[in-house]
Structure formats: C-alpha cells, structure tokens
Amino acid sequence: MYDSFFHAERIYEIRLAFQQQTLPAWINYNTFFHTGQAINGMYPDFTLYPFVRLTNFLTPIHQIIAIKSLIIMATYLVSFITLNKYFDSTNAAFSATIFVLSGGILKDLINEMQTGTSLAMIVAFPLVFCLKDAVESKKIDFKLILEIALLMTFVVNSHLLSIVAISMIVGICWLINLIWKRNFISIVNLGLAALGTIVLSWPIIYRVVKISSTGLNAPFSQGRIESYSLFNFLSGAAWNTKNSISYAAILLLALTIIFLNKKQLTNIVTWFVVEAVIVIFCTNLVPWNLLSNVPIINNFQNSSWRFALYLSVIPVIIFLINFHGKRARLILLLVTILSYGMAFRAAYNAQYQYTAGFPVLTQYSTEDIPTEGVAKLTSTGINSDRITRTLIPDYSPATVKVKDNSNGFSFSDENVETLSHHLAIIDGKKIPMEYSGDSNATILTGTNIPKGTVTLPFFYYKSLNYDVTVNGQKVNIDSSSKGLIKISNKSKQKKLTVKIHQKLPMTYLLITIFLTALYLWGLYVVFGKWNK
C-alpha cells in the first residue's frame, strides 16, 4: 500500500506531461508536495511511457488499474511466447498463466503497486534463457549478445536495483560454471552484452549522474540491509508474495522431485542450482552487513525484496523439463485451475476485506494520511498533500536537513513544516504560498510579500538548469543554506507569482532520441533480420 502512493504519483506526473505533448521533467511539479523533488529523474521510467500513453484517455485512478492489468498481460504474453519456443504450446500457456497468477506478479496486481519491478518481470523468461546460454557459451555469439543487451536495457529502464540483483545472480552462476567447465569464452559474450547494456542505457545513466552531482540525501535505509534466516524466509511463503517463495513455485518443485525424470537429471540439477543461489541471496547466509557498505548495493534495504521475485521463474522451467505430454498437461491444468481460485481469493481479501475500513482520499479530504497510514485513492486525491508518505527525503539536495535517527525516512520537523505547508521564508517570517502548475512548471503565488530575500518551498539542484520568473520577469536564483531556491524581492509586492521550470539538457534529448532509435533497430535485427 505504501509504495502504491509513491508510484501512483510518478504515473500521474508522466500522464500530465504526455497530455501536453512533452517529455516528463526530471523534477516533480505536480506531485510529492510540489517541491520540485527529482523523483522523476532518479527513477527509470522509459518502459512505463508506452503504458501511460496507451491509457491516458482514462481517469487517473482507472489509468493506474489499466496499467497494472496491461503489465500482467504483457508478462503473460512474453512468458508464453518464450516458453513456447522450448516446450509444448499448451503446457507453455498453462505455465505462463500459473506464473502471472502467483508470486510477485499477482501481488503487484492486487496488493502494493511497484511498477519498476513488475515491468522488469515482463522479460524474466527470455532473459533467464539468454543468460543461461551466455554463461554456458563456448563460442562468441553476436545475436545472443545483442539479445541480452536489449533485455538488460529493458530492465535498467524499469528498475535499477533489479539489474544489480540479476547481475549478482548471474555472476555467481557464471563463476560456478567457469570452475566446473572452464568455458572462458563466456566472459566475452557476457562482457560485450554488459557493454551494450551500458551504451543503450546511457540516457538514464546520464540523468542519474547529472542529478546526483548536486549531492543528494540518501534514500531511506541506505547502508542497512535487512535479511532473514533461511527458516524465517521460507516460513513467509504465500500464494502471492514478493518477499519469499510462492506456494505455486513450491508445488511445482515438489512435483518435480516426487516424479523426477532421471533422464533429465543433469539439466534439472543445473536449474536447481540457480534456484538455490537465489534463495541464498534472499537470506542472511550472505554477509549483507559487509555488502551494506558497497555503493548501490547499500540501497537494497531488504535482501528478499530484491531477489525473491525471481524464485517463481525457475520452478516453471524445471517442471517443464521434467514432465512431458499428457501427464504434464493434466498436472498443469489442475494447477492452473487452482491458481485462478487462489488468485481470486487473494484479490478478494486484498481489495475488499483488507480495505473495507480505509478512508477515501479526495481533493476535499481534510485529514492527513499518516506516514504508515492507508487510504483508498481517487482520481482527485492522487497528488494530495494529505499523503504524508510522499514527503520523503529520497534524492532531495543533501543540504536539506533530515530528521535525526530517522534512517533517512523523514525531513527535520522544520523542513516538514516548511514543505508541507508551502511556506516562503523572508527574514524569518513564514508566508504561505498557493501552488498550481502543469507539466512544465510549478507556480507559487503569495500575497503581501515584503522586500527582501525570499526562500521558496522548492528544492534547488545546483547541477540542473532552471528558468524562473517573478511576475513574468526572468530572475536569477540561488540556493539557500537549506537547499531551497532563493530569490531577491526588490520591493514589497501585493501579489508575487513565481514560475519555476527545469530545462532538460539538449545533450540528454539528443542521446535519448539516438539511443531509442538504436534500440528499435536492435529489436529489428533480432526479430527481423536474424529470424529470416
């Protein structure tokens, strides 16, 4: 529920930009308390764009529901097409259905929305097969290299931490295979694929590096990675879970072990090793206290959040390798029927029983939703300032003070007051500002503004370029000691209107256009030229 607020506002910001036929800015004008926070810029969103564009005719809340539904449909379609290349068509259809109606895929649909990881899971099966081929490769394969680069780029542009988690899994599996089979040529294929991924992902890399050069507050819980014992991790199993293994995955693994096809033992063991590696990464068997000091990895927060998602992929493959023909079809049919029943039950509990007493949030709501609180969102309440959960320090300028001992979860009390009430500060005097705007700017309006230096409730990123006007006249800006935009008001103003716009760098626009075209060309090469 808590992350649903966060991602709903991200989608809303992209929605407004597309309605005005422009690219989303790096800072948020209309969401996250209208403070110009660089949430848009620091979170990959390119793979989200098509889903927002397709659903922009809907109301905001129905758009979110439609996007979640389209993502699960895309996940099913890609999973089925991939499995159909390796296994019986009917079995592939049943297996793809089981996959999307259980585990993290189902949880994203009916419970807490986390669009980044759900988008990354669309390409889970093709990525797993391609990476396995690369790890075991004995010759340079340029088609395989390109396929992996395209798939990994899709993941990078969906969720940055997912690419780190996948790389860690692949790294361990590659090391095991290298020791066992000594196929050193795999280094070339994986290395070139990684290089291709970096090149194709340069727009988001450029964006993150450019914003980060300002100096940023760390995201929540940076440097602390929670993990559980193997027993506690497995005891958290459920039908729809992202933090443990799903019952569906356990069922498929159990059936494989009970009715093991010894002719496929070697192949099955290989996949079991991969599943075991993922399980280990989910637990405290890995020294996360040491890895919590490693940059990027120190943002994992909880190990099972980053790895458990993939535990539903391997059991499907293991089952399909082990079973064939009518026997597999019958078992998968029964499990598919079970999946529909369990998914319906989970959805009913999540959407009706669990949310029965939730307050409804609209633009007219007067009570705040606490940081750990819940609510039923409406189209007019998505960007409401009543959602205190979205007033977060993540990626705000480092000079903006964070509350002591909050683990990066909250701003200082003074900043909470300033930002949540939209207060301009002039020589210690606090004056409330009205806010409005569109996809291109935030407009702050105040009355009876005295002469002096005005500190606005709007973040200043020194590495970004701004156009700021006061009553229609362009002015220079500076950063206050608290990381907020500061302007000079040379005379008393009965009404002061400040319009703030962040200019996208031309370099970013050019490399985005070029590399998008290059990515589309790569898709043509893989699916067109090489398939002829």
N, C-alpha and C positions, 0 to 999 in steps of 0.2 A: 504493500500500500504506500509506504513512504517514498520509494523511488518512483512510483506512479505519478506523484505530483511533479517531480523533477522532470521526467521525460515528457509529460503532457505539456509542460511549458516550453520545452525545446521544440516540440512539434508545432505548437501554436506560433512560435516566432518564425519558423520556416514557412508556415501557412501564410502569414501576413506578407512576407517577402514575395512569395510566388503570386499572391493576389495582386501585387503591384508590379509584377513582371521584373523583379530584380533578384539578385543573389542575396541570401541572408548575410547580414553583417557579422563580424566576429564578436561584437558585444551585443548584449540583450537590451533592446529598447523598451520592450513591452512586457517583459516578464522578470522574475527574480527581483521584485520590488523596484523595477525601472531604474536600477542603479548603474547600468552600463557595464555589468559584470561580463567577463569574457567566457561565459559558459559555452556559447555557440562555437567560439573559436577553438576551445580546448577539447571539445568532444567531437570525434569524427561523425559526419552526418551525410556524406555524399551518397551512401547506399540508401539512406532514408528519403532522399529527394524524390525518386520516382513514386514512392508510395504516397507521399504528401501531395504531389502533383495530381495523381490519379483520383484522389479523394477530396480535393479542395472544394468541390461543389457541395459537400455535406456541411452540417453544422459542426463546430469544433469537437463536441463530445462524440458525435456519431463518426466523425473522421477518425478519432482515436480507435474506436471499436472496429471500424473498417480496416484500418492499417494493421491492427493485431490479427484480424482474420486473413487479410491478404498475405501477411508474413507466414502464417501457418500453412496457407495454401501453396505458397511458393516453396516452402520447406518440403511439403509432401511431394510436389511435382518434381523438384530437383532430386530428392531422395529416390523416388520411384524410377526416374529415368536412369540414374546411376546404378541402382541395384539391378535394373532390367538388363544392363549390359553384361552382368556377371552371372545372373541367376534366372530361374524360371519367372516369366512375366507375372503370373498370378501370385506367386509367392512374394515377388517384389512389391506388388500392390498391397498385399496384406501387411507385409513388414513395414512399409512406409507409413501405413495407417497406424500401426501399433506405435511406431516411433513418435508420431506427432500427437498421439492421444495419451502420452505418458511423459514422465520425467519433466525436465525443464521446459520443453516445448509447450506442454499443456499448462504448466504453471504460469508461463508468460502470458498465455491467452486468458486465463480465468482468474489469476491472482495478481500479484505485483507485476507491473509492466517494466521491463528493462529492455528497451528496443535495441540497444547495442548488441548484447549477447544473442538476442533472438534473431537478429539479422545475420550475425556470424554463423549461426547454426543452419542457415539455409544451405550452405555449401559444405556441410560437415562430411557427408559421404563421399562426394568426389574428391575432397581434399584428403581424406584418410587414405583412399585407394592410391591417389597420386603420390602422396608422401611415402607410402609403403613401397611403391615401385622405385622411388628415388633412393630410399635407404638401401634397398636390395639391388640397385642397378649395377650392371657390370660393363656398361658402355655409355658414352655420352649420348644423351637423348634430348635434342633441342625441342622437340614437341612437348616432352614431359616437363622440361624446364619452363617453357612458356606457360603451360597449363598451371603449374604450381604458382608461378609469379602472378598470374591473373587471379587465381583463387585466394592467395595470401593477400593480395592487394584489396580484394573484396572484404576480407576480414579486417585489415588495417583500417579501412574506411568505414567500418561498422563499430569496432570496439578495440582500442589499442591494447588493453591488457589481455585480451583473448589471443592476440598474436604472440605475446610474450609467453603465455601459458602453453600454447601449441608448440612454440619453438623449444620450450624446455622438455616437453614430452618427446618430441622428435629427436632432440639432442641425446637423451638417454637411450632411446631405442636405436639410434644410429650407432652410438658407442658400443652397445651390446652386440649389434650385428657386425660391426667392424672387428671387434675382438674375436667373434666366433667365425666369421667368414673372410675377413681381411679383404673386403672389396673396396679398395681405396678410391676407385673411380667415382663412388657415390659422393665423395667430397666435392667433386667438380659440379655434378648435377645440382646438389643442394646449394652450393656456394653461388652458382650462376642464378639459380632461382631466387635466392635471397637478394642478390644484387638487382635483379629485375624488379623484385618487390619494392625495394628502396626507391628505384627510379620512378616507377609508376605511382608510388605513394608520396611523391615529393610535395604535392600541394598541401596535404595535411601535415607533413613533417615541417614544411616551411612555416605554416600557420602557427603550429605549436611552438617552434623555436623562436619565431618573431615575437609572439606574445610573452613567452617565458623570459625573454631578455629584459623585460621590465623588472623582473624579480617578483615572485608570486608567493602568496601564502600557500602552504601545503594543503592538499586535500585531506579530508577527515581521516584520522587514524594512520597517517603516513608514519612509517617506521615501526608499526605494531602489526604483526600478522598473527591472527588467532588460528589455532589448529586444534584438532581433537584426536584423542586416541583412536586406534582402529576400531575398538569395540563401540565407543560412543558414536563414531562416524557411521558405522553400519547400523546401529540401533536407530538412527534417524531416517532410515529408509521409509519411503511412502510411495503412493502411486504417482502423485505429481510433486516432485521435489527437485530443487536445484542444488541442494546442499548435501545430498547423499545419493545413493544409487536407488533407482526406482524399482518398485515391485515387478514391473514388466521385464526389466533387464534381468532381475534375479530369476524370474520364471524361465526366461529363455536360456540362461546359463545353466540352471538346474536341469532342464530337459535335455540339454546337450550332454551334460555329464552323465545323466542316468542312461541315456540311449546313445552313448558315444560310438561314433563310426570310426573304428580303428584305422581304416584305410586313409582317413583324413587327419590322423592324429598329429602329424608333424605340422601341417598347416594350421590346425586348431590351436596347438600349443603356442605357435607364433603370435596369434591374436590374443591368447590368454595372457601372454607376457605383456603385451601392450596395455591390456585392461589392468593388470596388476601394477604396472608403472603409474597409471593414472590414479588408482586407489592410494598408492603410497604418497603421491603428491598431495592428495586430499587430507592427509593425516599428519600427526606430529612425528612420524617416522623420518620426516625430512627436518633438518635443523633450521626451522624458519626463524628462530631467534637470531641466527647468524645472517641469513639471507635478508632479514629485515633492514640490514644496513646497505644493501645493494640498490643503487638507483633504479627506478622504475618498478622493480620487484617489491620495493618497500611500500608500494601503493596497493598491494594485493588485499589488505585488510583481513581477509579470511581465506585460507588456502582452499577450502572446499567450494567457495563461491567461484573460484577461477577454474577449477578442474572437474568438478563433479558433473558438469553439463555433458561432458564427453563420454561418461560412463554408459550412456544409453546407446551409443553408436556401435561399439564393438560387439555387444551381445547379439545384435541383429545379424551381423556378418558371421559370427561364429555359428549361430543357429542355421543359417542358410548354407554354410559349408557342410555342416554335419548331416542335415536332412535333405532328402530329395523327393521329387514326385508327389504322389497322392498322400503319403504319410505326412510330409511337411505341410501340404496344403490343408489337410484336415486339422492339424495342430494349430496352424496359423489362423485358420478360420475361427476356431474356438477362442483363441487368444484375442483376435480382433473383436469378436462379439463381447468378450469380457472387457476389452479396452473401451468400447463405446459405453458400456454400463458404468464402469469406474469413472470415466471422464464426465459422464452426465452427473453422477453422484457428486464428484468433486466440484463441478461447476455450480450445482445447486447449493452446495454448502457454502461455496465462496461468494456467490452472487446474491443469495437470498438469506440464508440463515446467519452467516457471519456479519453481513452488512445491514441486517434488519434495523438496528438501532442507531445507525450512523446519521449524523446531522447532514442536511443537504446544503451545499455551498453555492451561493449565487452572488451576483454583484451587489445584492442588497443585504447580504449577511453582515451582522454587526459583531459577532463573537469570533475571536481568534481561534484557529485550529492549532492546538499546542504542537510543539516540535515532535512529540511522539503520538500525536493525535491522529484521528482518521476522519474521513468525510466522504460523502457522495458528491463527486464533481458534476457540475453542469456546464453548459457552453459559456455562460457568462461568469462562471466562477473560476475558470482555469487559471487565469493570471491574477487572481485576487491577492491582495496584500494581507488577507486574513490567514494565508497559509504560511505560518512561521517557519515551517520546514524548509522553505525555499530561500530564506535569508541565511545563507551559509557562506563561510569564508573561502570555500574552494576557489582557487585561482584568482582571488582578488589581489590587488597590489600588496606586496609584502609590508609596506608601511601602514597598512590598515590594521589596527590592533585587534588581536584575537583574545578572547577571554582566557584568563589563566587557568591551567589544569582542565581545559575542556577537550583536549586532544584534537584541537582544530575543528570542533563541532559548532562553535558559536563565536560571534564577534563579541568584543567587550561591551559591557552594558551601555556605555556612552555611544558607541557606534550603532548598536541595536536601536537606540532611541533616535539617533540622527537619521538613519537609513529607513527605518520602518515608518517614521512619521514625516519623512521627506523634508527635513529641516535645513534651511540655509543658515549659515552662521556668519554674522557680521559683528566683529569686535565683541565676541562673546554672546551677542544677542541671537536667539534662535527664532527664525521666522518660517512658518510652514509654507511650503510650495505646493501648488497644484501641478499635476503631471498629466500629460497627454502625449500623443505622438503616433508614428506609423512605423513602417519597416525601415525607414531611412533615418529617423531621428527621434530623440526624446525632447519634448518641450516642457520646460519647467517655468511656471508663472507664479510670481509673488506680488503682493501689494504693499505699498508704503515702505519701500526698501531704502534705507538711509545710505548716504555716501560712505564709501569705504571698500575694503577687500571682502568679497563675498565668496565663502566656501560653500560649494553646492553639494547636495547629497548624490554625487555621481562620481564613480571611480575614474582615476586618471592613470592610464597605462602609457608611460613615457616612450615606449617603443612603437606606439601607434600614432597615426596622424588624425587630427580632428579638425572639423570646421565648426566653429562656434559663433553664433550671432547673438547679440543682445539688442532687443527691439529692432531687429532687422539689420543691424550693423555688425560686420565681422569684427571680432575682438581677439586679442591674444589671451592665451590661458597658461596657467602654471599649475604645479602640484602643491597642495598643502602638505604639511608635515604628516597629515593623517591619510595621505594617498587619495585625496579627493580633488576634483577640479576647482581651481581658484581663479576668479576674475576680478577685475578692478571696476567698481562702480563710481564714476567720477562726480555724480550728482544725485541728489535724492530723487527717487523715481516713485511716482504714484502707482505705476504698474511696470513690472520688469518681466520681460519674456525672454527666456534663454533657450535657444535651439541648439542641440548638440548632435553632431553627425560624425561618425567614424568613417574615414575614407579607406576603401580597400586598396592595397598596393597594386599598381599596374603589373608588377612582376608576378604577383600571385595570380592575377586574372589571366595573364598570358600562359603561365605554366599550367594552369588548370585547364585551359582550352586545349593546349597542345597535348598534354598527357591524357586527357579524356579521349581525344581523337586517337591517340596511340593505343589506349586500352581497347577501344572499339575495334581498331584494326587488328589487335592481337586476338580478340574474340573471333573475328572473321577468319583469320589464319587458322586457328584451332578448329573451328566448327565448319569452315567452308573449304579452304584450300586443302588442308591435310586430310579431310574426310572424303575428298573426291577420289 
